[in-house]
Amino acid sequence: MPSGNKKPFVPLFAPTSTRPLSHYNGPAAPYSLIRDQFSITTWLSIGAVLQGGLFLVAGRLALIPALALVLFRALDAYAVVTGWKANPWTKDTVLQHVSAQFPDEEGRFGPEPANQDVVVLLIGTRSNSPLGLLSPGFKELGEYFSSMVKSLEEKPEEYGFLGMTSWLNSSDRATQSELMNVAYFKSVESLYAFTHGPVHRAGVEWWAKTVKEHDHLAIWHEVYHAPKGHWENIYYNSHQSGILSTTHKIYDAASGSEMWTSPVVDAGKGVLKTSAGRMGRTQHNDDLIESVAEKY
């Protein structure tokens, strides 16, 4: 790494006494999944049928709720873009350059970037049935996966679990999209400790027994092991997503207790400004984005 910067990285969030749940458990998940089950034309048709039924009952008054909602949404957006109202979409975003760097066991962020290994698990599923979430086996598949996530949340240290985020594939098709979850682990060994545990084994056994009945269900995974000094990340004006959303157990010497801390550190200066620097390398340490940004 460059010799000119030996100062420890500056964390942006204070440790907490309790471990927050991973972002996989976010409140928007059920709404996103339900909305994704039908195409736009189907949703519009459902709305048209409901609106038509209301019109038969209430006449022209049936238009009032829809018109009021559209007007409210338009005025609300106008208030945000003109500065009359705070932008709710930027709530909890960090309005600067940040990077995820892992602390040591005592919560210290040293000057060395990418100073630990990280293992990334991509795991996904898709229903290739017109019934979507209601297709045979999909409910059971979801329940087994939820039990696995619950096990990881309950025993993060035993399984080296750092966090998980959930995604919908927006490019393959317009509805009933592929689901993908991205999980982060401390090591391959800790991931294998989980996969050989009882909760994961129960799910594997169920799948093995029923796979011939569920040719419409697709499941898959990918695992990547990034050794120390072979990974990097940068986020601009972002909320805590991806690797930023991981949490790390530390021992707080001041309080004499175990705490949980975020990996988010200031990346606006020093070695973390460039991609090569974030991997602790001096070669190619001239980040294109940063060099262009310096002109403005």
ZISULHU-V259122 format. One record per residue. N is the residue number from 1. RES is the residue in three letters. PHI is phi in whole degrees, -180 to 180 (none if undefined). OMEGA is omega as a letter, one per 30 degrees, with the letter a starting at -180 (999 if undefined). Layout:
n=N res=RES phi=PHI omega=OMEGA
n=N res=RES phi=PHI omega=OMEGA
This chain:
n=1 res=MET phi=none omega=l
n=2 res=PRO phi=-58 omega=a
n=3 res=SER phi=-78 omega=a
n=4 res=GLY phi=-80 omega=a
n=5 res=ASN phi=-130 omega=l
n=6 res=LYS phi=-117 omega=l
n=7 res=LYS phi=-80 omega=l
n=8 res=PRO phi=-62 omega=l
n=9 res=PHE phi=-67 omega=a
n=10 res=VAL phi=-100 omega=l
n=11 res=PRO phi=-71 omega=a
n=12 res=LEU phi=-104 omega=a
n=13 res=PHE phi=-130 omega=l
n=14 res=ALA phi=-77 omega=l
n=15 res=PRO phi=-63 omega=l
n=16 res=THR phi=-122 omega=a
n=17 res=SER phi=-79 omega=l
n=18 res=THR phi=-121 omega=a
n=19 res=ARG phi=-81 omega=l
n=20 res=PRO phi=-72 omega=l
n=21 res=LEU phi=-66 omega=l
n=22 res=SER phi=-67 omega=a
n=23 res=HIS phi=-70 omega=l
n=24 res=TYR phi=-57 omega=a
n=25 res=ASN phi=-89 omega=a
n=26 res=GLY phi=-62 omega=a
n=27 res=PRO phi=-71 omega=a
n=28 res=ALA phi=-84 omega=a
n=29 res=ALA phi=-55 omega=a
n=30 res=PRO phi=-60 omega=a
n=31 res=TYR phi=-66 omega=a
n=32 res=SER phi=-64 omega=a
n=33 res=LEU phi=-67 omega=l
n=34 res=ILE phi=-65 omega=a
n=35 res=ARG phi=-61 omega=a
n=36 res=ASP phi=-78 omega=a
n=37 res=GLN phi=-75 omega=a
n=38 res=PHE phi=-127 omega=l
n=39 res=SER phi=-74 omega=l
n=40 res=ILE phi=-60 omega=a
n=41 res=THR phi=-64 omega=l
n=42 res=THR phi=-67 omega=l
n=43 res=TRP phi=-62 omega=l
n=44 res=LEU phi=-65 omega=l
n=45 res=SER phi=-67 omega=l
n=46 res=ILE phi=-61 omega=l
n=47 res=GLY phi=-63 omega=l
n=48 res=ALA phi=-65 omega=l
n=49 res=VAL phi=-64 omega=l
n=50 res=LEU phi=-64 omega=l
n=51 res=GLN phi=-66 omega=l
n=52 res=GLY phi=-64 omega=l
n=53 res=GLY phi=-63 omega=l
n=54 res=LEU phi=-66 omega=l
n=55 res=PHE phi=-66 omega=l
n=56 res=LEU phi=-64 omega=a
n=57 res=VAL phi=-87 omega=a
n=58 res=ALA phi=-111 omega=a
n=59 res=GLY phi=68 omega=a
n=60 res=ARG phi=-64 omega=l
n=61 res=LEU phi=-62 omega=a
n=62 res=ALA phi=-65 omega=l
n=63 res=LEU phi=-77 omega=a
n=64 res=ILE phi=-61 omega=a
n=65 res=PRO phi=-59 omega=a
n=66 res=ALA phi=-66 omega=l
n=67 res=LEU phi=-63 omega=a
n=68 res=ALA phi=-64 omega=a
n=69 res=LEU phi=-67 omega=l
n=70 res=VAL phi=-62 omega=l
n=71 res=LEU phi=-63 omega=l
n=72 res=PHE phi=-61 omega=a
n=73 res=ARG phi=-64 omega=l
n=74 res=ALA phi=-66 omega=l
n=75 res=LEU phi=-66 omega=l
n=76 res=ASP phi=-64 omega=l
n=77 res=ALA phi=-64 omega=l
n=78 res=TYR phi=-62 omega=a
n=79 res=ALA phi=-63 omega=a
n=80 res=VAL phi=-72 omega=a
n=81 res=VAL phi=-71 omega=l
n=82 res=THR phi=-92 omega=l
n=83 res=GLY phi=88 omega=l
n=84 res=TRP phi=-73 omega=a
n=85 res=LYS phi=-134 omega=l
n=86 res=ALA phi=-63 omega=a
n=87 res=ASN phi=-76 omega=a
n=88 res=PRO phi=-68 omega=a
n=89 res=TRP phi=-75 omega=l
n=90 res=THR phi=-97 omega=l
n=91 res=LYS phi=-63 omega=l
n=92 res=ASP phi=71 omega=l
n=93 res=THR phi=-85 omega=l
n=94 res=VAL phi=-103 omega=a
n=95 res=LEU phi=-84 omega=l
n=96 res=GLN phi=-168 omega=l
n=97 res=HIS phi=-80 omega=l
n=98 res=VAL phi=-134 omega=l
n=99 res=SER phi=-144 omega=l
n=100 res=ALA phi=-92 omega=l
n=101 res=GLN phi=-129 omega=a
n=102 res=PHE phi=-86 omega=l
n=103 res=PRO phi=-82 omega=l
n=104 res=ASP phi=-82 omega=a
n=105 res=GLU phi=-65 omega=l
n=106 res=GLU phi=-101 omega=l
n=107 res=GLY phi=83 omega=a
n=108 res=ARG phi=-88 omega=l
n=109 res=PHE phi=-100 omega=a
n=110 res=GLY phi=-77 omega=a
n=111 res=PRO phi=-92 omega=a
n=112 res=GLU phi=-93 omega=l
n=113 res=PRO phi=-76 omega=l
n=114 res=ALA phi=47 omega=a
n=115 res=ASN phi=-86 omega=l
n=116 res=GLN phi=-140 omega=l
n=117 res=ASP phi=-70 omega=l
n=118 res=VAL phi=-146 omega=l
n=119 res=VAL phi=-116 omega=a
n=120 res=VAL phi=-115 omega=l
n=121 res=LEU phi=-109 omega=l
n=122 res=LEU phi=-105 omega=a
n=123 res=ILE phi=-138 omega=a
n=124 res=GLY phi=-146 omega=l
n=125 res=THR phi=-155 omega=l
n=126 res=ARG phi=-154 omega=l
n=127 res=SER phi=-96 omega=l
n=128 res=ASN phi=-101 omega=l
n=129 res=SER phi=-120 omega=l
n=130 res=PRO phi=-63 omega=l
n=131 res=LEU phi=-83 omega=l
n=132 res=GLY phi=58 omega=a
n=133 res=LEU phi=-63 omega=a
n=134 res=LEU phi=-91 omega=a
n=135 res=SER phi=-68 omega=a
n=136 res=PRO phi=-56 omega=l
n=137 res=GLY phi=90 omega=a
n=138 res=PHE phi=-70 omega=l
n=139 res=LYS phi=-62 omega=l
n=140 res=GLU phi=-64 omega=l
n=141 res=LEU phi=-60 omega=l
n=142 res=GLY phi=-64 omega=l
n=143 res=GLU phi=-67 omega=l
n=144 res=TYR phi=-64 omega=a
n=145 res=PHE phi=-67 omega=l
n=146 res=SER phi=-61 omega=l
n=147 res=SER phi=-67 omega=l
n=148 res=MET phi=-67 omega=l
n=149 res=VAL phi=-64 omega=l
n=150 res=LYS phi=-59 omega=l
n=151 res=SER phi=-64 omega=l
n=152 res=LEU phi=-64 omega=a
n=153 res=GLU phi=-66 omega=a
n=154 res=GLU phi=-79 omega=a
n=155 res=LYS phi=-131 omega=a
n=156 res=PRO phi=-64 omega=a
n=157 res=GLU phi=-73 omega=a
n=158 res=GLU phi=-62 omega=a
n=159 res=TYR phi=-105 omega=l
n=160 res=GLY phi=61 omega=a
n=161 res=PHE phi=-82 omega=a
n=162 res=LEU phi=-107 omega=a
n=163 res=GLY phi=157 omega=a
n=164 res=MET phi=-152 omega=l
n=165 res=THR phi=-125 omega=a
n=166 res=SER phi=-124 omega=a
n=167 res=TRP phi=-141 omega=l
n=168 res=LEU phi=-113 omega=l
n=169 res=ASN phi=-74 omega=a
n=170 res=SER phi=-97 omega=a
n=171 res=SER phi=-112 omega=a
n=172 res=ASP phi=-76 omega=a
n=173 res=ARG phi=-152 omega=a
n=174 res=ALA phi=-83 omega=a
n=175 res=THR phi=-150 omega=a
n=176 res=GLN phi=50 omega=a
n=177 res=SER phi=-72 omega=l
n=178 res=GLU phi=-66 omega=l
n=179 res=LEU phi=-99 omega=l
n=180 res=MET phi=-135 omega=l
n=181 res=ASN phi=-117 omega=l
n=182 res=VAL phi=-113 omega=a
n=183 res=ALA phi=-117 omega=a
n=184 res=TYR phi=-119 omega=a
n=185 res=PHE phi=-131 omega=a
n=186 res=LYS phi=-72 omega=a
n=187 res=SER phi=-158 omega=l
n=188 res=VAL phi=-65 omega=a
n=189 res=GLU phi=-61 omega=l
n=190 res=SER phi=-69 omega=l
n=191 res=LEU phi=-65 omega=l
n=192 res=TYR phi=-65 omega=l
n=193 res=ALA phi=-61 omega=l
n=194 res=PHE phi=-73 omega=a
n=195 res=THR phi=-65 omega=l
n=196 res=HIS phi=-95 omega=l
n=197 res=GLY phi=-82 omega=a
n=198 res=PRO phi=-67 omega=a
n=199 res=VAL phi=-69 omega=l
n=200 res=HIS phi=-66 omega=l
n=201 res=ARG phi=-61 omega=l
n=202 res=ALA phi=-62 omega=l
n=203 res=GLY phi=-66 omega=l
n=204 res=VAL phi=-64 omega=a
n=205 res=GLU phi=-66 omega=l
n=206 res=TRP phi=-62 omega=a
n=207 res=TRP phi=-63 omega=a
n=208 res=ALA phi=-62 omega=a
n=209 res=LYS phi=-76 omega=a
n=210 res=THR phi=-116 omega=a
n=211 res=VAL phi=-58 omega=a
n=212 res=LYS phi=-69 omega=l
n=213 res=GLU phi=-88 omega=a
n=214 res=HIS phi=-128 omega=l
n=215 res=ASP phi=-71 omega=l
n=216 res=HIS phi=-89 omega=a
n=217 res=LEU phi=-101 omega=l
n=218 res=ALA phi=-110 omega=l
n=219 res=ILE phi=-133 omega=a
n=220 res=TRP phi=-161 omega=l
n=221 res=HIS phi=-154 omega=l
n=222 res=GLU phi=-134 omega=l
n=223 res=VAL phi=-128 omega=l
n=224 res=TYR phi=-127 omega=l
n=225 res=HIS phi=-110 omega=l
n=226 res=ALA phi=-103 omega=l
n=227 res=PRO phi=-67 omega=l
n=228 res=LYS phi=-49 omega=l
n=229 res=GLY phi=80 omega=a
n=230 res=HIS phi=-125 omega=l
n=231 res=TRP phi=-151 omega=l
n=232 res=GLU phi=-159 omega=l
n=233 res=ASN phi=-158 omega=l
n=234 res=ILE phi=-147 omega=l
n=235 res=TYR phi=-131 omega=l
n=236 res=TYR phi=-117 omega=l
n=237 res=ASN phi=47 omega=a
n=238 res=SER phi=-116 omega=l
n=239 res=HIS phi=-85 omega=a
n=240 res=GLN phi=-78 omega=a
n=241 res=SER phi=-125 omega=l
n=242 res=GLY phi=56 omega=a
n=243 res=ILE phi=-69 omega=l
n=244 res=LEU phi=-65 omega=a
n=245 res=SER phi=-87 omega=l
n=246 res=THR phi=-71 omega=l
n=247 res=THR phi=-130 omega=a
n=248 res=HIS phi=-132 omega=l
n=249 res=LYS phi=-79 omega=a
n=250 res=ILE phi=-136 omega=l
n=251 res=TYR phi=-109 omega=a
n=252 res=ASP phi=-89 omega=a
n=253 res=ALA phi=-64 omega=a
n=254 res=ALA phi=-64 omega=a
n=255 res=SER phi=-98 omega=a
n=256 res=GLY phi=69 omega=a
n=257 res=SER phi=-135 omega=l
n=258 res=GLU phi=-81 omega=a
n=259 res=MET phi=-134 omega=l
n=260 res=TRP phi=-125 omega=a
n=261 res=THR phi=-131 omega=l
n=262 res=SER phi=-85 omega=l
n=263 res=PRO phi=-87 omega=a
n=264 res=VAL phi=-73 omega=l
n=265 res=VAL phi=-129 omega=l
n=266 res=ASP phi=-68 omega=l
n=267 res=ALA phi=-119 omega=a
n=268 res=GLY phi=-82 omega=a
n=269 res=LYS phi=-155 omega=l
n=270 res=GLY phi=75 omega=a
n=271 res=VAL phi=-65 omega=a
n=272 res=LEU phi=-79 omega=a
n=273 res=LYS phi=-74 omega=a
n=274 res=THR phi=-119 omega=l
n=275 res=SER phi=-63 omega=l
n=276 res=ALA phi=-63 omega=l
n=277 res=GLY phi=-62 omega=a
n=278 res=ARG phi=-70 omega=l
n=279 res=MET phi=-106 omega=l
n=280 res=GLY phi=71 omega=a
n=281 res=ARG phi=-117 omega=l
n=282 res=THR phi=-93 omega=l
n=283 res=GLN phi=-74 omega=a
n=284 res=HIS phi=60 omega=a
n=285 res=ASN phi=-87 omega=l
n=286 res=ASP phi=-130 omega=a
n=287 res=ASP phi=-61 omega=a
n=288 res=LEU phi=-61 omega=a
n=289 res=ILE phi=-61 omega=a
n=290 res=GLU phi=-67 omega=a
n=291 res=SER phi=-67 omega=l
n=292 res=VAL phi=-71 omega=a
n=293 res=ALA phi=-62 omega=a
n=294 res=GLU phi=-66 omega=l
n=295 res=LYS phi=-77 omega=a
n=296 res=TYR phi=-119 omega=999
